[in-house]
Amino acid sequence: MRKFITPAACVAALLSLLACNNSTSKTAEAANEGEQIFFADPTIFAENGKYYLTGTRNADPLGFVMLESTDLQNWTLARPDSMILRKGESTYGNKGFWAPQIYKDGDKYLYLYTANEQVALAKGDSVAALYTQENVEPVDASEKNIDPFLFRDDDGKYYLYHVRFDHGNFLWVGEFDPATGKIVEGTLKPVFRNDQAWEKTDAYPSDPIMEGPTLIKIDDLYYLFYSANHFMSTDYAVGYATAPTPVGPWTKNEANPIINRTIVGEKGSGHGDVFTDNDGNLRYVYHVHHNDSVVSPRRTRIVSLKVDKSNGQPYAITVDPETIIIPTRS
């Protein structure tokens, strides 16, 4: 007999996934015994004094949940039914719903995500809309690609940063047309490969992995944040590279990584997104391992970024571990 799941049961299941009583971080005590949030590959979108948080959850019902907050610490459901994108409801994919991004394009909101190891693009009329596709298809079905990040430059051109596979995970970029949801033909190119020691350690043997791209522009220079090592590695970490154009040539920060277990105090720290808070400060939202011995479900964290302009471009970007927030469900 088919069993139907009620909306109330869905929300109850979500709350169960978001709850946790066992934290290994010394800053967990500051979470006031709240229910920690279990989004991997998280992203935060800020609008009208509110923050909107979504990410990978790997739970039924398949798709994506969104939370909202006014202070980055306390979060509630952004929709009564919790879901902003559901498997099978005018959306691409039936498994592996990972690594989303929210982007406002005019009066439309774009929701880029991964499903079936393909990047897909859905649209909505508000930030907490139920996102759908007019044409249910991936951005590029010619080969596997994951971890999308969309950037619009000052000249109006859009660029889609993402990951493609070649005996490992590597970053690629191409010009993008949000109207068609496709990469502009002839513009796709690789970003860079692993060539810094921190990007491939022996903590978890795997092919080379670079993923989770996020791009910001500061005073005419482009800063590309990315994660390296396998996500199950204790050495999963974040670094950045700079370039004079959105497509390179790239120069990696010599002080990479700027986020790793020795800096933020928790293992598997990475794959997040840069956003600007209500006071104009840069922050980075990311995930960490569940605890010192278990990877999943991964926990969500937020940390402040410090931009040192004293020595000119490229600016030195670091994190302040004293500012780590452990977001909780209130």
C-alpha positions as CSV (number, residue, x, y, z in Angstrom):
1,M,0.0,0.0,0.0
2,R,1.3,3.5,-0.9
3,K,2.1,5.6,2.1
4,F,1.5,9.4,1.9
5,I,3.5,11.9,3.9
6,T,1.6,14.8,5.2
7,P,3.1,18.4,5.2
8,A,3.2,18.2,9.0
9,A,5.2,15.0,8.9
10,C,7.6,16.6,6.4
11,V,8.2,19.6,8.7
12,A,8.7,17.2,11.6
13,A,11.3,15.3,9.7
14,L,13.1,18.5,8.8
15,L,13.1,19.6,12.4
16,S,14.6,16.2,13.4
17,L,17.3,16.6,10.8
18,L,18.1,20.1,12.0
19,A,18.4,19.1,15.7
20,C,21.6,18.1,17.3
21,N,22.7,17.8,21.0
22,N,26.4,16.8,20.5
23,S,28.8,19.5,19.4
24,T,32.5,19.3,19.3
25,S,33.2,23.0,18.9
26,K,34.1,25.1,21.8
27,T,31.8,27.8,20.4
28,A,28.8,25.5,20.5
29,E,28.1,26.6,24.1
30,A,27.2,30.0,22.7
31,A,24.3,28.4,20.7
32,N,22.1,28.5,23.8
33,E,21.3,24.8,23.4
34,G,19.4,25.6,20.2
35,E,18.9,23.1,17.4
36,Q,21.9,23.3,15.1
37,I,21.3,23.5,11.3
38,F,22.5,20.7,9.1
39,F,23.0,22.3,5.7
40,A,26.1,21.3,3.7
41,D,27.3,23.5,0.8
42,P,25.3,26.4,2.3
43,T,24.5,29.8,0.8
44,I,23.0,32.9,2.3
45,F,21.1,35.6,0.3
46,A,20.4,38.9,2.0
47,E,17.5,41.2,1.2
48,N,15.4,43.9,2.9
49,G,17.0,43.3,6.3
50,K,16.6,39.5,6.2
51,Y,18.9,36.6,5.5
52,Y,17.8,33.5,3.6
53,L,19.7,30.2,4.1
54,T,19.6,27.1,2.0
55,G,21.9,24.2,1.2
56,T,22.4,20.5,0.7
57,R,20.4,18.3,3.1
58,N,20.1,14.8,1.5
59,A,16.7,14.0,3.0
60,D,13.2,13.3,2.0
61,P,11.3,15.0,0.6
62,L,14.0,15.6,-2.0
63,G,14.7,19.1,-3.0
64,F,15.7,22.2,-0.9
65,V,14.5,23.9,2.3
66,M,14.9,27.6,3.0
67,L,15.3,29.3,6.4
68,E,15.2,33.0,7.3
69,S,16.7,35.2,10.0
70,T,17.2,38.8,11.0
71,D,20.4,38.2,13.1
72,L,22.2,35.2,11.5
73,Q,21.9,33.3,14.8
74,N,18.2,32.4,15.0
75,W,16.5,30.9,12.0
76,T,12.9,29.9,11.2
77,L,11.2,28.3,8.1
78,A,10.9,30.8,5.3
79,R,7.8,28.9,4.0
80,P,5.1,27.2,6.0
81,D,5.8,23.9,4.2
82,S,9.5,24.5,4.4
83,M,10.3,23.5,0.7
84,I,11.3,26.0,-2.0
85,L,12.1,23.4,-4.6
86,R,10.7,19.9,-4.8
87,K,11.7,16.9,-6.9
88,G,9.2,16.3,-9.6
89,E,7.4,19.6,-9.4
90,S,8.5,21.2,-12.7
91,T,12.1,20.7,-11.6
92,Y,15.0,18.8,-13.0
93,G,16.5,15.8,-11.2
94,N,15.5,12.8,-9.1
95,K,18.5,12.5,-6.8
96,G,21.6,14.3,-5.5
97,F,20.1,17.8,-4.8
98,W,23.2,19.7,-3.9
99,A,25.0,23.1,-3.6
100,P,22.4,25.7,-4.5
101,Q,22.8,29.5,-5.1
102,I,20.1,32.2,-5.1
103,Y,20.6,35.1,-7.5
104,K,18.3,38.1,-8.1
105,D,18.1,39.1,-11.7
106,G,15.8,42.1,-12.2
107,D,12.4,41.1,-10.8
108,K,13.1,37.4,-11.0
109,Y,14.9,35.2,-8.5
110,L,17.2,32.5,-10.0
111,Y,17.9,29.3,-8.1
112,L,20.9,27.4,-9.4
113,Y,21.5,23.9,-8.0
114,T,22.9,20.5,-8.7
115,A,20.8,17.3,-9.3
116,N,21.8,14.0,-10.9
117,E,25.3,15.6,-11.1
118,Q,24.0,18.3,-13.5
119,V,23.6,22.0,-12.9
120,A,20.0,23.2,-13.3
121,L,18.3,26.6,-13.2
122,A,14.9,27.2,-11.7
123,K,13.1,30.6,-11.3
124,G,10.7,32.2,-8.8
125,D,8.9,35.5,-8.3
126,S,10.2,36.0,-4.7
127,V,13.1,34.9,-2.7
128,A,11.1,32.4,-0.8
129,A,9.0,31.2,-3.8
130,L,8.5,27.7,-4.9
131,Y,11.1,27.6,-7.7
132,T,10.2,25.8,-10.9
133,Q,11.4,25.4,-14.5
134,E,9.5,26.2,-17.7
135,N,11.7,23.6,-19.5
136,V,12.6,20.8,-17.2
137,E,16.3,20.2,-18.2
138,P,19.8,20.8,-17.0
139,V,22.0,23.7,-18.1
140,D,24.4,21.5,-20.0
141,A,23.5,17.9,-20.6
142,S,26.6,17.1,-22.6
143,E,28.6,16.0,-19.5
144,K,28.4,16.1,-15.8
145,N,28.9,19.4,-14.0
146,I,28.1,20.5,-10.4
147,D,28.4,23.4,-7.9
148,P,27.1,26.4,-9.8
149,F,27.8,30.0,-9.0
150,L,26.5,32.8,-11.1
151,F,28.2,36.2,-11.3
152,R,27.1,39.4,-13.2
153,D,29.9,41.8,-14.0
154,D,29.6,45.6,-14.3
155,D,29.3,45.4,-18.1
156,G,26.2,43.2,-17.8
157,K,27.9,39.9,-18.8
158,Y,27.1,36.8,-16.7
159,Y,29.5,34.1,-15.8
160,L,28.7,30.6,-14.6
161,Y,31.4,29.1,-12.4
162,H,31.0,25.4,-11.7
163,V,32.8,22.0,-11.5
164,R,33.5,19.5,-14.2
165,F,35.1,16.0,-13.8
166,D,38.4,14.8,-15.3
167,H,39.7,12.1,-12.9
168,G,38.9,14.6,-10.2
169,N,36.9,17.8,-9.7
170,F,38.0,21.0,-11.4
171,L,36.7,24.5,-11.7
172,W,35.4,25.9,-15.0
173,V,33.8,29.1,-16.1
174,G,31.8,30.3,-19.1
175,E,29.6,33.2,-20.1
176,F,26.0,32.5,-19.3
177,D,22.7,33.6,-20.7
178,P,20.1,33.6,-17.9
179,A,17.2,34.0,-20.4
180,T,18.0,30.7,-22.1
181,G,19.6,29.1,-19.0
182,K,22.6,28.1,-21.2
183,I,26.3,28.6,-21.3
184,V,27.3,30.9,-24.3
185,E,28.8,28.7,-27.0
186,G,32.6,29.0,-27.3
187,T,33.2,30.7,-23.9
188,L,33.7,27.7,-21.6
189,K,37.2,27.4,-20.2
190,P,39.0,25.8,-17.2
191,V,40.0,28.1,-14.3
192,F,43.1,26.4,-12.7
193,R,44.4,23.1,-11.4
194,N,45.7,21.9,-8.1
195,D,49.2,23.3,-7.6
196,Q,49.4,24.3,-3.9
197,A,50.3,21.8,-1.2
198,W,47.2,22.4,0.9
199,E,44.9,21.5,-2.1
200,K,45.7,17.8,-2.0
201,T,46.8,16.3,1.3
202,D,47.1,12.7,2.4
203,A,44.4,12.9,5.0
204,Y,41.9,11.3,2.7
205,P,43.2,9.6,-0.5
206,S,41.3,10.7,-3.6
207,D,41.7,12.2,-7.0
208,P,42.4,16.0,-7.0
209,I,39.3,18.0,-6.0
210,M,38.5,21.7,-6.3
211,E,34.9,22.8,-5.9
212,G,32.4,25.2,-4.3
213,P,33.3,28.3,-6.3
214,T,32.2,31.8,-5.2
215,L,33.3,35.1,-6.9
216,I,33.3,38.6,-5.6
217,K,34.7,41.8,-7.0
218,I,36.6,44.3,-4.8
219,D,37.9,47.5,-6.4
220,D,38.3,46.1,-9.9
221,L,39.9,42.9,-8.9
222,Y,38.1,39.5,-8.9
223,Y,38.4,37.2,-5.9
224,L,37.5,33.5,-6.5
225,F,36.9,31.5,-3.3
226,Y,37.0,27.7,-3.6
227,S,37.4,24.5,-1.6
228,A,39.9,21.8,-2.1
229,N,40.5,18.1,-0.9
230,H,37.7,15.6,-0.7
231,F,34.8,16.7,1.5
232,M,35.3,13.7,3.7
233,S,38.9,14.8,4.4
234,T,39.7,16.5,7.7
235,D,41.8,18.8,5.5
236,Y,38.9,20.1,3.4
237,A,39.5,23.8,3.3
238,V,39.0,27.1,1.6
239,G,41.4,29.4,-0.4
240,Y,41.1,32.1,-3.0
241,A,42.7,33.4,-6.1
242,T,42.6,36.7,-7.9
243,A,42.4,37.9,-11.5
244,P,42.0,41.2,-13.4
245,T,39.1,39.7,-15.4
246,P,36.3,37.2,-14.5
247,V,38.1,34.5,-16.6
248,G,41.7,35.0,-15.4
249,P,44.6,34.8,-15.5
250,W,44.4,33.7,-11.9
251,T,47.0,34.2,-9.1
252,K,46.4,32.1,-6.0
253,N,46.8,33.6,-2.6
254,E,50.1,32.6,-1.1
255,A,48.6,32.4,2.4
256,N,46.0,29.8,1.4
257,P,44.0,28.2,3.0
258,I,42.1,31.0,4.8
259,I,39.7,28.5,6.3
260,N,40.7,25.1,7.6
261,R,40.5,23.0,10.8
262,T,43.5,24.7,12.4
263,I,42.0,28.1,11.9
264,V,38.3,27.6,12.7
265,G,38.7,24.7,15.1
266,E,36.5,22.1,13.3
267,K,37.3,19.5,10.7
268,G,36.1,19.4,7.1
269,S,35.5,23.2,7.0
270,G,34.6,24.5,3.5
271,H,32.3,24.7,0.5
272,G,30.3,27.8,1.3
273,D,29.5,31.3,0.0
274,V,30.5,34.9,0.6
275,F,27.7,37.4,1.5
276,T,27.4,40.9,2.8
277,D,25.6,41.3,6.2
278,N,23.2,44.2,7.1
279,D,26.1,46.3,8.4
280,G,28.1,46.0,5.1
281,N,30.6,43.4,6.4
282,L,31.7,40.4,4.4
283,R,30.9,37.0,5.8
284,Y,31.4,33.4,4.7
285,V,28.9,30.6,5.4
286,Y,30.3,27.1,5.2
287,H,29.9,23.6,6.6
288,V,32.0,21.4,8.9
289,H,32.0,17.7,9.7
290,H,29.5,16.4,12.2
291,N,32.2,15.8,14.8
292,D,35.8,14.6,15.0
293,S,35.0,11.1,13.8
294,V,31.8,11.4,11.8
295,V,31.4,13.4,8.6
296,S,27.7,13.6,8.1
297,P,25.3,15.2,8.6
298,R,27.5,18.2,8.2
299,R,26.9,21.4,10.3
300,T,26.5,25.0,9.1
301,R,28.8,27.7,10.3
302,I,29.2,31.5,9.6
303,V,32.4,33.5,10.0
304,S,33.5,37.1,9.3
305,L,36.0,38.0,6.6
306,K,38.6,40.6,7.2
307,V,39.9,42.5,4.1
308,D,43.3,44.2,4.7
309,K,43.9,46.9,2.1
310,S,47.0,48.4,3.7
311,N,49.4,46.9,1.1
312,G,47.2,47.5,-2.0
313,Q,45.9,44.9,-4.4
314,P,45.5,42.1,-4.1
315,Y,44.0,42.6,-0.7
316,A,44.8,40.1,2.1
317,I,41.6,38.3,3.1
318,T,41.5,36.3,6.3
319,V,38.8,35.1,8.7
320,D,38.3,36.0,12.3
321,P,37.6,32.7,14.2
322,E,36.4,34.8,17.2
323,T,33.3,35.7,15.1
324,I,32.1,32.2,14.3
325,I,28.3,31.9,14.5
326,I,26.6,28.5,15.0
327,P,23.2,29.2,13.5
328,T,20.3,27.5,15.2
329,R,16.6,26.8,14.7
330,S,14.5,29.0,17.0
